[in-house]
């Protein structure tokens, strides 16, 4: 049974996203933050830059969240029963830093076709307008993909600083989430986020993305896990689930997966950024 109500499904259809969705307890959200800070303390460079991707391959905590049944129930109602985990990313904005995310569309550069996929944004800490929550350009997913400028801004948390210009802010909505809540957004919705102006970290764990098994990677190669249902297409490389934190074999797999991901994110780019 779907965990999304007809009202939530209609919001996703009409606005291009749905939020908030209750998926984790406060304790589970705290466990994720503790895992991040443990990795940062013991392995200082592991999740910097490109290392922020595919963290579920080296951590049982992130693996567990990626396979969480409440999340999968919501995802299933949008893309169907056969679900692959295609990748994960950490978006961390520390206080007194200037990190932001320019307005963009995921489908513009990820190479997943057809668009039978959805991105889950799980709030590890509260996300609000003060600390730089996402803003969605409501209904923009119904239009054709827009032109993006590649700015490579120093403080932009995106790979190329890909930017949709002249977004009408009055047509955007803030996605305010409490720790443990989640949003789901469409591949083609224009979205971005501002700087963190609070005195605590703003942390989001993003499953980017949950894809239907019928979805191909047309720009390169990706490492996936079957989360639910059956994969009768076998378009992608399969990755084992993490059973212990920072297992050497898992670290090598994460590195390999990130190397392939970088080829996708920077295909035809004029240069390579830090992510």
PyMOL commands that set and color helices and strands:
alter all, ss='L'
color gray80, all
select helices_A, chain A and resi 6-15+26-42+49-52+55-57+60-66+69-79+106-108+140-142+169-171+248-265
alter helices_A, ss='H'
color red, helices_A
select strands_A, chain A and resi 17-22+83-85+88-93+101-104+112-113+117-123+134-137+149-150+162-163+172-174+181-186+191-193+202-212+216-217+223-228+237-238
alter strands_A, ss='S'
color yellow, strands_A
deselect
rebuild
show_as cartoon
